[in-house]
Amino acid sequence: MYNQLIGQLGLSLMQSQIKNSTRFRKESEADSKTVFRSTVMPPDERLMKACQLDLFISEFLNIIQS
């Protein structure tokens, strides 16, 4: 429904999406061994693939560099 409304307004929509993951919440636990949301450390590759953030970032970069 949102996609249709965005299309009717003549706006473009990115094709990739960041998937919701319970792993994001687990990161804040005291015994967590992975870091995903950090501006200093690179994200864990397994978490990147699970939420498809890599695809989202690639598409975003293609849009802003065009």
PQR file of N, CA, C, O and H, with PARSE charges and radii, in Angstrom:
ATOM      1  N   MET A   1       0.823  -1.181   0.000 -0.4000 1.5000
ATOM      2  CA  MET A   1       0.000   0.000   0.000 -0.0000 2.0000
ATOM      3  C   MET A   1       0.881   1.264   0.000  0.5500 1.7000
ATOM      4  O   MET A   1       0.618   2.222  -0.728 -0.5500 1.4000
ATOM      5  N   TYR A   2       1.934   1.239   0.838 -0.4000 1.5000
ATOM      6  CA  TYR A   2       2.841   2.390   0.872 -0.0000 2.0000
ATOM      7  C   TYR A   2       3.529   2.582  -0.475  0.5500 1.7000
ATOM      8  O   TYR A   2       3.675   3.707  -0.953 -0.5500 1.4000
ATOM      9  H   TYR A   2       2.148   0.461   1.429  0.4000 1.0000
ATOM     10  N   ASN A   3       3.947   1.478  -1.081 -0.4000 1.5000
ATOM     11  CA  ASN A   3       4.627   1.553  -2.378 -0.0000 2.0000
ATOM     12  C   ASN A   3       3.727   2.171  -3.438  0.5500 1.7000
ATOM     13  O   ASN A   3       4.186   2.964  -4.260 -0.5500 1.4000
ATOM     14  H   ASN A   3       3.829   0.564  -0.693  0.4000 1.0000
ATOM     15  N   GLN A   4       2.451   1.812  -3.423 -0.4000 1.5000
ATOM     16  CA  GLN A   4       1.505   2.378  -4.389 -0.0000 2.0000
ATOM     17  C   GLN A   4       1.346   3.882  -4.184  0.5500 1.7000
ATOM     18  O   GLN A   4       1.336   4.647  -5.149 -0.5500 1.4000
ATOM     19  H   GLN A   4       2.078   1.168  -2.756  0.4000 1.0000
ATOM     20  N   LEU A   5       1.224   4.299  -2.943 -0.4000 1.5000
ATOM     21  CA  LEU A   5       1.064   5.724  -2.647 -0.0000 2.0000
ATOM     22  C   LEU A   5       2.302   6.506  -3.063  0.5500 1.7000
ATOM     23  O   LEU A   5       2.191   7.589  -3.638 -0.5500 1.4000
ATOM     24  H   LEU A   5       1.232   3.678  -2.159  0.4000 1.0000
ATOM     25  N   ILE A   6       3.456   5.970  -2.780 -0.4000 1.5000
ATOM     26  CA  ILE A   6       4.707   6.632  -3.171 -0.0000 2.0000
ATOM     27  C   ILE A   6       4.782   6.755  -4.690  0.5500 1.7000
ATOM     28  O   ILE A   6       5.193   7.793  -5.208 -0.5500 1.4000
ATOM     29  H   ILE A   6       3.546   5.090  -2.313  0.4000 1.0000
ATOM     30  N   GLY A   7       4.389   5.705  -5.404 -0.4000 1.5000
ATOM     31  CA  GLY A   7       4.364   5.736  -6.865 -0.0000 2.0000
ATOM     32  C   GLY A   7       3.384   6.762  -7.396  0.5500 1.7000
ATOM     33  O   GLY A   7       3.692   7.465  -8.358 -0.5500 1.4000
ATOM     34  H   GLY A   7       4.055   4.861  -4.984  0.4000 1.0000
ATOM     35  N   GLN A   8       2.211   6.862  -6.794 -0.4000 1.5000
ATOM     36  CA  GLN A   8       1.200   7.827  -7.221 -0.0000 2.0000
ATOM     37  C   GLN A   8       1.679   9.265  -7.020  0.5500 1.7000
ATOM     38  O   GLN A   8       1.290  10.167  -7.762 -0.5500 1.4000
ATOM     39  H   GLN A   8       1.960   6.290  -6.013  0.4000 1.0000
ATOM     40  N   LEU A   9       2.511   9.466  -6.028 -0.4000 1.5000
ATOM     41  CA  LEU A   9       3.054  10.800  -5.770 -0.0000 2.0000
ATOM     42  C   LEU A   9       4.215  11.134  -6.701  0.5500 1.7000
ATOM     43  O   LEU A   9       4.734  12.250  -6.686 -0.5500 1.4000
ATOM     44  H   LEU A   9       2.827   8.734  -5.425  0.4000 1.0000
ATOM     45  N   GLY A  10       4.617  10.157  -7.508 -0.4000 1.5000
ATOM     46  CA  GLY A  10       5.698  10.380  -8.457 -0.0000 2.0000
ATOM     47  C   GLY A  10       7.080  10.334  -7.832  0.5500 1.7000
ATOM     48  O   GLY A  10       8.046  10.837  -8.405 -0.5500 1.4000
ATOM     49  H   GLY A  10       4.196   9.250  -7.520  0.4000 1.0000
ATOM     50  N   LEU A  11       7.172   9.734  -6.663 -0.4000 1.5000
ATOM     51  CA  LEU A  11       8.456   9.624  -5.983 -0.0000 2.0000
ATOM     52  C   LEU A  11       9.107   8.278  -6.293  0.5500 1.7000
ATOM     53  O   LEU A  11       8.419   7.293  -6.562 -0.5500 1.4000
ATOM     54  H   LEU A  11       6.387   9.325  -6.197  0.4000 1.0000
ATOM     55  N   SER A  12      10.427   8.246  -6.254 -0.4000 1.5000
ATOM     56  CA  SER A  12      11.114   6.979  -6.483 -0.0000 2.0000
ATOM     57  C   SER A  12      11.292   6.254  -5.153  0.5500 1.7000
ATOM     58  O   SER A  12      11.267   6.861  -4.083 -0.5500 1.4000
ATOM     59  H   SER A  12      10.985   9.046  -6.035  0.4000 1.0000
ATOM     60  N   LEU A  13      11.470   4.961  -5.249 -0.4000 1.5000
ATOM     61  CA  LEU A  13      11.558   4.115  -4.074 -0.0000 2.0000
ATOM     62  C   LEU A  13      12.728   3.155  -4.243  0.5500 1.7000
ATOM     63  O   LEU A  13      12.883   2.533  -5.293 -0.5500 1.4000
ATOM     64  H   LEU A  13      11.491   4.467  -6.118  0.4000 1.0000
ATOM     65  N   MET A  14      13.537   3.041  -3.222 -0.4000 1.5000
ATOM     66  CA  MET A  14      14.656   2.092  -3.290 -0.0000 2.0000
ATOM     67  C   MET A  14      14.103   0.671  -3.324  0.5500 1.7000
ATOM     68  O   MET A  14      13.066   0.384  -2.726 -0.5500 1.4000
ATOM     69  H   MET A  14      13.412   3.547  -2.369  0.4000 1.0000
ATOM     70  N   GLN A  15      14.804  -0.214  -4.027 -0.4000 1.5000
ATOM     71  CA  GLN A  15      14.360  -1.590  -4.155 -0.0000 2.0000
ATOM     72  C   GLN A  15      14.814  -2.465  -2.988  0.5500 1.7000
ATOM     73  O   GLN A  15      14.113  -3.403  -2.608 -0.5500 1.4000
ATOM     74  H   GLN A  15      15.647   0.019  -4.513  0.4000 1.0000
ATOM     75  N   SER A  16      15.970  -2.170  -2.424 -0.4000 1.5000
ATOM     76  CA  SER A  16      16.478  -2.978  -1.321 -0.0000 2.0000
ATOM     77  C   SER A  16      15.885  -2.491  -0.001  0.5500 1.7000
ATOM     78  O   SER A  16      15.513  -1.327   0.146 -0.5500 1.4000
ATOM     79  H   SER A  16      16.540  -1.408  -2.732  0.4000 1.0000
ATOM     80  N   GLN A  17      15.808  -3.410   0.943 -0.4000 1.5000
ATOM     81  CA  GLN A  17      15.245  -3.105   2.249 -0.0000 2.0000
ATOM     82  C   GLN A  17      16.133  -3.697   3.328  0.5500 1.7000
ATOM     83  O   GLN A  17      16.765  -4.734   3.125 -0.5500 1.4000
ATOM     84  H   GLN A  17      16.110  -4.356   0.824  0.4000 1.0000
ATOM     85  N   ILE A  18      16.179  -3.042   4.461 -0.4000 1.5000
ATOM     86  CA  ILE A  18      16.908  -3.577   5.607 -0.0000 2.0000
ATOM     87  C   ILE A  18      15.939  -4.450   6.385  0.5500 1.7000
ATOM     88  O   ILE A  18      14.895  -3.985   6.842 -0.5500 1.4000
ATOM     89  H   ILE A  18      15.666  -2.200   4.626  0.4000 1.0000
ATOM     90  N   LYS A  19      16.293  -5.705   6.530 -0.4000 1.5000
ATOM     91  CA  LYS A  19      15.409  -6.633   7.232 -0.0000 2.0000
ATOM     92  C   LYS A  19      15.484  -6.421   8.733  0.5500 1.7000
ATOM     93  O   LYS A  19      16.546  -6.112   9.274 -0.5500 1.4000
ATOM     94  H   LYS A  19      17.141  -6.082   6.159  0.4000 1.0000
ATOM     95  N   ASN A  20      14.357  -6.587   9.398 -0.4000 1.5000
ATOM     96  CA  ASN A  20      14.294  -6.495  10.848 -0.0000 2.0000
ATOM     97  C   ASN A  20      14.959  -7.725  11.445  0.5500 1.7000
ATOM     98  O   ASN A  20      14.780  -8.840  10.956 -0.5500 1.4000
ATOM     99  H   ASN A  20      13.494  -6.837   8.958  0.4000 1.0000
ATOM    100  N   SER A  21      15.713  -7.515  12.487 -0.4000 1.5000
ATOM    101  CA  SER A  21      16.426  -8.638  13.089 -0.0000 2.0000
ATOM    102  C   SER A  21      16.467  -8.484  14.598  0.5500 1.7000
ATOM    103  O   SER A  21      16.696  -7.391  15.116 -0.5500 1.4000
ATOM    104  H   SER A  21      15.859  -6.609  12.885  0.4000 1.0000
ATOM    105  N   THR A  22      16.243  -9.585  15.298 -0.4000 1.5000
ATOM    106  CA  THR A  22      16.348  -9.555  16.756 -0.0000 2.0000
ATOM    107  C   THR A  22      17.801  -9.481  17.186  0.5500 1.7000
ATOM    108  O   THR A  22      18.089  -9.213  18.352 -0.5500 1.4000
ATOM    109  H   THR A  22      16.057 -10.473  14.877  0.4000 1.0000
ATOM    110  N   ARG A  23      18.712  -9.714  16.268 -0.4000 1.5000
ATOM    111  CA  ARG A  23      20.128  -9.640  16.608 -0.0000 2.0000
ATOM    112  C   ARG A  23      20.543  -8.231  17.001  0.5500 1.7000
ATOM    113  O   ARG A  23      21.501  -8.062  17.754 -0.5500 1.4000
ATOM    114  H   ARG A  23      18.478  -9.932  15.320  0.4000 1.0000
ATOM    115  N   PHE A  24      19.846  -7.223  16.509 -0.4000 1.5000
ATOM    116  CA  PHE A  24      20.166  -5.846  16.876 -0.0000 2.0000
ATOM    117  C   PHE A  24      19.987  -5.638  18.379  0.5500 1.7000
ATOM    118  O   PHE A  24      20.800  -4.974  19.022 -0.5500 1.4000
ATOM    119  H   PHE A  24      19.068  -7.361  15.897  0.4000 1.0000
ATOM    120  N   ARG A  25      18.931  -6.202  18.923 -0.4000 1.5000
ATOM    121  CA  ARG A  25      18.676  -6.046  20.355 -0.0000 2.0000
ATOM    122  C   ARG A  25      19.686  -6.825  21.183  0.5500 1.7000
ATOM    123  O   ARG A  25      20.085  -6.382  22.259 -0.5500 1.4000
ATOM    124  H   ARG A  25      18.271  -6.741  18.400  0.4000 1.0000
ATOM    125  N   LYS A  26      20.099  -7.981  20.686 -0.4000 1.5000
ATOM    126  CA  LYS A  26      21.057  -8.802  21.417 -0.0000 2.0000
ATOM    127  C   LYS A  26      22.419  -8.133  21.519  0.5500 1.7000
ATOM    128  O   LYS A  26      23.189  -8.435  22.432 -0.5500 1.4000
ATOM    129  H   LYS A  26      19.774  -8.342  19.811  0.4000 1.0000
ATOM    130  N   GLU A  27      22.724  -7.239  20.603 -0.4000 1.5000
ATOM    131  CA  GLU A  27      24.015  -6.559  20.617 -0.0000 2.0000
ATOM    132  C   GLU A  27      24.227  -5.776  21.900  0.5500 1.7000
ATOM    133  O   GLU A  27      25.353  -5.684  22.388 -0.5500 1.4000
ATOM    134  H   GLU A  27      22.099  -6.994  19.862  0.4000 1.0000
ATOM    135  N   SER A  28      23.170  -5.216  22.449 -0.4000 1.5000
ATOM    136  CA  SER A  28      23.313  -4.394  23.642 -0.0000 2.0000
ATOM    137  C   SER A  28      23.443  -5.211  24.922  0.5500 1.7000
ATOM    138  O   SER A  28      23.660  -4.650  25.996 -0.5500 1.4000
ATOM    139  H   SER A  28      22.255  -5.291  22.052  0.4000 1.0000
ATOM    140  N   GLU A  29      23.313  -6.529  24.817 -0.4000 1.5000
ATOM    141  CA  GLU A  29      23.462  -7.367  25.999 -0.0000 2.0000
ATOM    142  C   GLU A  29      24.923  -7.397  26.441  0.5500 1.7000
ATOM    143  O   GLU A  29      25.832  -7.280  25.619 -0.5500 1.4000
ATOM    144  H   GLU A  29      23.137  -6.985  23.944  0.4000 1.0000
ATOM    145  N   ALA A  30      25.134  -7.551  27.724 -0.4000 1.5000
ATOM    146  CA  ALA A  30      26.485  -7.505  28.290 -0.0000 2.0000
ATOM    147  C   ALA A  30      27.411  -8.589  27.754  0.5500 1.7000
ATOM    148  O   ALA A  30      28.615  -8.358  27.647 -0.5500 1.4000
ATOM    149  H   ALA A  30      24.396  -7.646  28.392  0.4000 1.0000
ATOM    150  N   ASP A  31      26.889  -9.759  27.414 -0.4000 1.5000
ATOM    151  CA  ASP A  31      27.740 -10.865  26.952 -0.0000 2.0000
ATOM    152  C   ASP A  31      27.806 -10.978  25.426  0.5500 1.7000
ATOM    153  O   ASP A  31      28.234 -12.005  24.900 -0.5500 1.4000
ATOM    154  H   ASP A  31      25.911  -9.946  27.501  0.4000 1.0000
ATOM    155  N   SER A  32      27.389  -9.942  24.723 -0.4000 1.5000
ATOM    156  CA  SER A  32      27.430  -9.958  23.265 -0.0000 2.0000
ATOM    157  C   SER A  32      28.870  -9.983  22.760  0.5500 1.7000
ATOM    158  O   SER A  32      29.735  -9.289  23.295 -0.5500 1.4000
ATOM    159  H   SER A  32      27.041  -9.108  25.150  0.4000 1.0000
ATOM    160  N   LYS A  33      29.124 -10.794  21.719 -0.4000 1.5000
ATOM    161  CA  LYS A  33      30.470 -10.916  21.176 -0.0000 2.0000
ATOM    162  C   LYS A  33      30.626 -10.247  19.812  0.5500 1.7000
ATOM    163  O   LYS A  33      31.722 -10.242  19.251 -0.5500 1.4000
ATOM    164  H   LYS A  33      28.422 -11.358  21.285  0.4000 1.0000
ATOM    165  N   THR A  34      29.558  -9.691  19.280 -0.4000 1.5000
ATOM    166  CA  THR A  34      29.625  -9.026  17.979 -0.0000 2.0000
ATOM    167  C   THR A  34      29.255  -7.557  18.120  0.5500 1.7000
ATOM    168  O   THR A  34      28.510  -7.168  19.020 -0.5500 1.4000
ATOM    169  H   THR A  34      28.668  -9.695  19.735  0.4000 1.0000
ATOM    170  N   VAL A  35      29.785  -6.765  17.224 -0.4000 1.5000
ATOM    171  CA  VAL A  35      29.470  -5.339  17.187 -0.0000 2.0000
ATOM    172  C   VAL A  35      28.874  -5.050  15.824  0.5500 1.7000
ATOM    173  O   VAL A  35      29.496  -5.337  14.802 -0.5500 1.4000
ATOM    174  H   VAL A  35      30.390  -7.081  16.493  0.4000 1.0000
ATOM    175  N   PHE A  36      27.687  -4.492  15.796 -0.4000 1.5000
ATOM    176  CA  PHE A  36      27.049  -4.190  14.514 -0.0000 2.0000
ATOM    177  C   PHE A  36      26.860  -2.699  14.343  0.5500 1.7000
ATOM    178  O   PHE A  36      27.246  -2.145  13.314 -0.5500 1.4000
ATOM    179  H   PHE A  36      27.181  -4.258  16.626  0.4000 1.0000
ATOM    180  N   ARG A  37      26.285  -2.047  15.310 -0.4000 1.5000
ATOM    181  CA  ARG A  37      26.003  -0.616  15.188 -0.0000 2.0000
ATOM    182  C   ARG A  37      27.112   0.177  15.853  0.5500 1.7000
ATOM    183  O   ARG A  37      27.025   0.525  17.031 -0.5500 1.4000
ATOM    184  H   ARG A  37      25.972  -2.497  16.146  0.4000 1.0000
ATOM    185  N   SER A  38      28.135   0.452  15.099 -0.4000 1.5000
ATOM    186  CA  SER A  38      29.268   1.191  15.627 -0.0000 2.0000
ATOM    187  C   SER A  38      29.801   2.105  14.534  0.5500 1.7000
ATOM    188  O   SER A  38      29.819   1.736  13.360 -0.5500 1.4000
ATOM    189  H   SER A  38      28.206   0.169  14.143  0.4000 1.0000
ATOM    190  N   THR A  39      30.232   3.287  14.921 -0.4000 1.5000
ATOM    191  CA  THR A  39      30.849   4.186  13.951 -0.0000 2.0000
ATOM    192  C   THR A  39      32.360   4.006  13.927  0.5500 1.7000
ATOM    193  O   THR A  39      33.043   4.596  13.090 -0.5500 1.4000
ATOM    194  H   THR A  39      30.217   3.587  15.875  0.4000 1.0000
ATOM    195  N   VAL A  40      32.884   3.193  14.841 -0.4000 1.5000
ATOM    196  CA  VAL A  40      34.318   2.958  14.928 -0.0000 2.0000
ATOM    197  C   VAL A  40      34.700   1.606  14.342  0.5500 1.7000
ATOM    198  O   VAL A  40      35.654   1.510  13.570 -0.5500 1.4000
ATOM    199  H   VAL A  40      32.329   2.713  15.521  0.4000 1.0000
ATOM    200  N   MET A  41      33.960   0.561  14.705 -0.4000 1.5000
ATOM    201  CA  MET A  41      34.252  -0.803  14.275 -0.0000 2.0000
ATOM    202  C   MET A  41      33.404  -1.171  13.059  0.5500 1.7000
ATOM    203  O   MET A  41      32.245  -0.764  12.975 -0.5500 1.4000
ATOM    204  H   MET A  41      33.185   0.639  15.332  0.4000 1.0000
ATOM    205  N   PRO A  42      33.959  -1.930  12.121 -0.5600 1.5000
ATOM    206  CA  PRO A  42      33.134  -2.394  10.993  0.2800 2.0000
ATOM    207  C   PRO A  42      32.107  -3.415  11.484  0.5500 1.7000
ATOM    208  O   PRO A  42      32.364  -4.122  12.459 -0.5500 1.4000
ATOM    209  N   PRO A  43      30.960  -3.501  10.831 -0.5600 1.5000
ATOM    210  CA  PRO A  43      29.931  -4.447  11.271  0.2800 2.0000
ATOM    211  C   PRO A  43      30.359  -5.888  11.020  0.5500 1.7000
ATOM    212  O   PRO A  43      31.134  -6.165  10.104 -0.5500 1.4000
ATOM    213  N   ASP A  44      29.859  -6.781  11.823 -0.4000 1.5000
ATOM    214  CA  ASP A  44      30.102  -8.209  11.657 -0.0000 2.0000
ATOM    215  C   ASP A  44      29.496  -8.660  10.328  0.5500 1.7000
ATOM    216  O   ASP A  44      28.348  -8.338  10.024 -0.5500 1.4000
ATOM    217  H   ASP A  44      29.229  -6.556  12.566  0.4000 1.0000
ATOM    218  N   GLU A  45      30.265  -9.399   9.545 -0.4000 1.5000
ATOM    219  CA  GLU A  45      29.812  -9.820   8.200 -0.0000 2.0000
ATOM    220  C   GLU A  45      28.547 -10.663   8.251  0.5500 1.7000
ATOM    221  O   GLU A  45      27.686 -10.532   7.381 -0.5500 1.4000
ATOM    222  H   GLU A  45      31.198  -9.660   9.792  0.4000 1.0000
ATOM    223  N   ARG A  46      28.419 -11.524   9.251 -0.4000 1.5000
ATOM    224  CA  ARG A  46      27.220 -12.378   9.341 -0.0000 2.0000
ATOM    225  C   ARG A  46      25.971 -11.533   9.557  0.5500 1.7000
ATOM    226  O   ARG A  46      24.916 -11.810   8.986 -0.5500 1.4000
ATOM    227  H   ARG A  46      29.118 -11.630   9.958  0.4000 1.0000
ATOM    228  N   LEU A  47      26.099 -10.509  10.378 -0.4000 1.5000
ATOM    229  CA  LEU A  47      24.951  -9.639  10.622 -0.0000 2.0000
ATOM    230  C   LEU A  47      24.635  -8.793   9.398  0.5500 1.7000
ATOM    231  O   LEU A  47      23.468  -8.517   9.119 -0.5500 1.4000
ATOM    232  H   LEU A  47      26.956 -10.284  10.841  0.4000 1.0000
ATOM    233  N   MET A  48      25.655  -8.380   8.669 -0.4000 1.5000
ATOM    234  CA  MET A  48      25.441  -7.609   7.435 -0.0000 2.0000
ATOM    235  C   MET A  48      24.610  -8.407   6.436  0.5500 1.7000
ATOM    236  O   MET A  48      23.668  -7.883   5.842 -0.5500 1.4000
ATOM    237  H   MET A  48      26.603  -8.604   8.895  0.4000 1.0000
ATOM    238  N   LYS A  49      24.962  -9.670   6.256 -0.4000 1.5000
ATOM    239  CA  LYS A  49      24.234 -10.512   5.298 -0.0000 2.0000
ATOM    240  C   LYS A  49      22.823 -10.807   5.784  0.5500 1.7000
ATOM    241  O   LYS A  49      21.884 -10.857   4.989 -0.5500 1.4000
ATOM    242  H   LYS A  49      25.727 -10.096   6.738  0.4000 1.0000
ATOM    243  N   ALA A  50      22.675 -11.001   7.089 -0.4000 1.5000
ATOM    244  CA  ALA A  50      21.357 -11.343   7.638 -0.0000 2.0000
ATOM    245  C   ALA A  50      20.342 -10.228   7.443  0.5500 1.7000
ATOM    246  O   ALA A  50      19.176 -10.501   7.160 -0.5500 1.4000
ATOM    247  H   ALA A  50      23.437 -10.960   7.735  0.4000 1.0000
ATOM    248  N   CYS A  51      20.759  -8.985   7.588 -0.4000 1.5000
ATOM    249  CA  CYS A  51      19.799  -7.879   7.462 -0.0000 2.0000
ATOM    250  C   CYS A  51      19.848  -7.217   6.086  0.5500 1.7000
ATOM    251  O   CYS A  51      19.051  -6.324   5.798 -0.5500 1.4000
ATOM    252  H   CYS A  51      21.707  -8.763   7.818  0.4000 1.0000
ATOM    253  N   GLN A  52      20.772  -7.647   5.243 -0.4000 1.5000
ATOM    254  CA  GLN A  52      20.942  -7.144   3.874 -0.0000 2.0000
ATOM    255  C   GLN A  52      21.320  -5.665   3.831  0.5500 1.7000
ATOM    256  O   GLN A  52      20.969  -4.951   2.892 -0.5500 1.4000
ATOM    257  H   GLN A  52      21.420  -8.372   5.476  0.4000 1.0000
ATOM    258  N   LEU A  53      22.039  -5.216   4.860 -0.4000 1.5000
ATOM    259  CA  LEU A  53      22.489  -3.830   4.891 -0.0000 2.0000
ATOM    260  C   LEU A  53      23.470  -3.548   3.763  0.5500 1.7000
ATOM    261  O   LEU A  53      23.506  -2.435   3.238 -0.5500 1.4000
ATOM    262  H   LEU A  53      22.323  -5.796   5.623  0.4000 1.0000
ATOM    263  N   ASP A  54      24.261  -4.538   3.387 -0.4000 1.5000
ATOM    264  CA  ASP A  54      25.232  -4.350   2.297 -0.0000 2.0000
ATOM    265  C   ASP A  54      24.538  -4.016   0.984  0.5500 1.7000
ATOM    266  O   ASP A  54      25.014  -3.163   0.234 -0.5500 1.4000
ATOM    267  H   ASP A  54      24.232  -5.442   3.813  0.4000 1.0000
ATOM    268  N   LEU A  55      23.422  -4.675   0.695 -0.4000 1.5000
ATOM    269  CA  LEU A  55      22.663  -4.382  -0.535 -0.0000 2.0000
ATOM    270  C   LEU A  55      22.058  -2.981  -0.487  0.5500 1.7000
ATOM    271  O   LEU A  55      22.056  -2.260  -1.484 -0.5500 1.4000
ATOM    272  H   LEU A  55      23.035  -5.368   1.304  0.4000 1.0000
ATOM    273  N   PHE A  56      21.548  -2.610   0.676 -0.4000 1.5000
ATOM    274  CA  PHE A  56      20.955  -1.292   0.859 -0.0000 2.0000
ATOM    275  C   PHE A  56      21.996  -0.197   0.643  0.5500 1.7000
ATOM    276  O   PHE A  56      21.738   0.781  -0.058 -0.5500 1.4000
ATOM    277  H   PHE A  56      21.550  -3.196   1.486  0.4000 1.0000
ATOM    278  N   ILE A  57      23.157  -0.361   1.238 -0.4000 1.5000
ATOM    279  CA  ILE A  57      24.224   0.636   1.121 -0.0000 2.0000
ATOM    280  C   ILE A  57      24.707   0.744  -0.322  0.5500 1.7000
ATOM    281  O   ILE A  57      24.953   1.847  -0.809 -0.5500 1.4000
ATOM    282  H   ILE A  57      23.367  -1.156   1.808  0.4000 1.0000
ATOM    283  N   SER A  58      24.844  -0.386  -1.011 -0.4000 1.5000
ATOM    284  CA  SER A  58      25.269  -0.359  -2.416 -0.0000 2.0000
ATOM    285  C   SER A  58      24.278   0.420  -3.271  0.5500 1.7000
ATOM    286  O   SER A  58      24.671   1.244  -4.096 -0.5500 1.4000
ATOM    287  H   SER A  58      24.644  -1.283  -0.615  0.4000 1.0000
ATOM    288  N   GLU A  59      22.997   0.156  -3.071 -0.4000 1.5000
ATOM    289  CA  GLU A  59      21.975   0.865  -3.846 -0.0000 2.0000
ATOM    290  C   GLU A  59      21.978   2.354  -3.497  0.5500 1.7000
ATOM    291  O   GLU A  59      21.859   3.195  -4.388 -0.5500 1.4000
ATOM    292  H   GLU A  59      22.677  -0.514  -2.400  0.4000 1.0000
ATOM    293  N   PHE A  60      22.112   2.684  -2.230 -0.4000 1.5000
ATOM    294  CA  PHE A  60      22.146   4.070  -1.789 -0.0000 2.0000
ATOM    295  C   PHE A  60      23.329   4.808  -2.416  0.5500 1.7000
ATOM    296  O   PHE A  60      23.173   5.927  -2.905 -0.5500 1.4000
ATOM    297  H   PHE A  60      22.209   2.001  -1.506  0.4000 1.0000
ATOM    298  N   LEU A  61      24.497   4.195  -2.406 -0.4000 1.5000
ATOM    299  CA  LEU A  61      25.677   4.824  -2.989 -0.0000 2.0000
ATOM    300  C   LEU A  61      25.500   5.037  -4.485  0.5500 1.7000
ATOM    301  O   LEU A  61      25.908   6.074  -5.008 -0.5500 1.4000
ATOM    302  H   LEU A  61      24.624   3.286  -2.009  0.4000 1.0000
ATOM    303  N   ASN A  62      24.901   4.079  -5.183 -0.4000 1.5000
ATOM    304  CA  ASN A  62      24.646   4.243  -6.622 -0.0000 2.0000
ATOM    305  C   ASN A  62      23.724   5.429  -6.885  0.5500 1.7000
ATOM    306  O   ASN A  62      23.906   6.154  -7.863 -0.5500 1.4000
ATOM    307  H   ASN A  62      24.569   3.237  -4.758  0.4000 1.0000
ATOM    308  N   ILE A  63      22.750   5.624  -6.027 -0.4000 1.5000
ATOM    309  CA  ILE A  63      21.801   6.731  -6.195 -0.0000 2.0000
ATOM    310  C   ILE A  63      22.482   8.071  -5.968  0.5500 1.7000
ATOM    311  O   ILE A  63      22.316   8.988  -6.772 -0.5500 1.4000
ATOM    312  H   ILE A  63      22.602   5.035  -5.233  0.4000 1.0000
ATOM    313  N   ILE A  64      23.233   8.199  -4.906 -0.4000 1.5000
ATOM    314  CA  ILE A  64      23.816   9.507  -4.584 -0.0000 2.0000
ATOM    315  C   ILE A  64      25.011   9.841  -5.473  0.5500 1.7000
ATOM    316  O   ILE A  64      25.377  11.009  -5.601 -0.5500 1.4000
ATOM    317  H   ILE A  64      23.368   7.453  -4.253  0.4000 1.0000
ATOM    318  N   GLN A  65      25.622   8.831  -6.087 -0.4000 1.5000
ATOM    319  CA  GLN A  65      26.766   9.095  -6.975 -0.0000 2.0000
ATOM    320  C   GLN A  65      26.353   9.332  -8.406  0.5500 1.7000
ATOM    321  O   GLN A  65      27.190   9.662  -9.247 -0.5500 1.4000
ATOM    322  H   GLN A  65      25.324   7.881  -5.983  0.4000 1.0000
ATOM    323  N   SER A  66      25.071   9.168  -8.699 -0.4000 1.5000
ATOM    324  CA  SER A  66      24.575   9.392 -10.070 -0.0000 2.0000
ATOM    325  C   SER A  66      24.313  10.841 -10.340  0.5500 1.7000
ATOM    326  O   SER A  66      23.893  11.199 -11.440 -0.5500 1.4000
ATOM    327  H   SER A  66      24.391   8.900  -8.016  0.4000 1.0000
TER
END
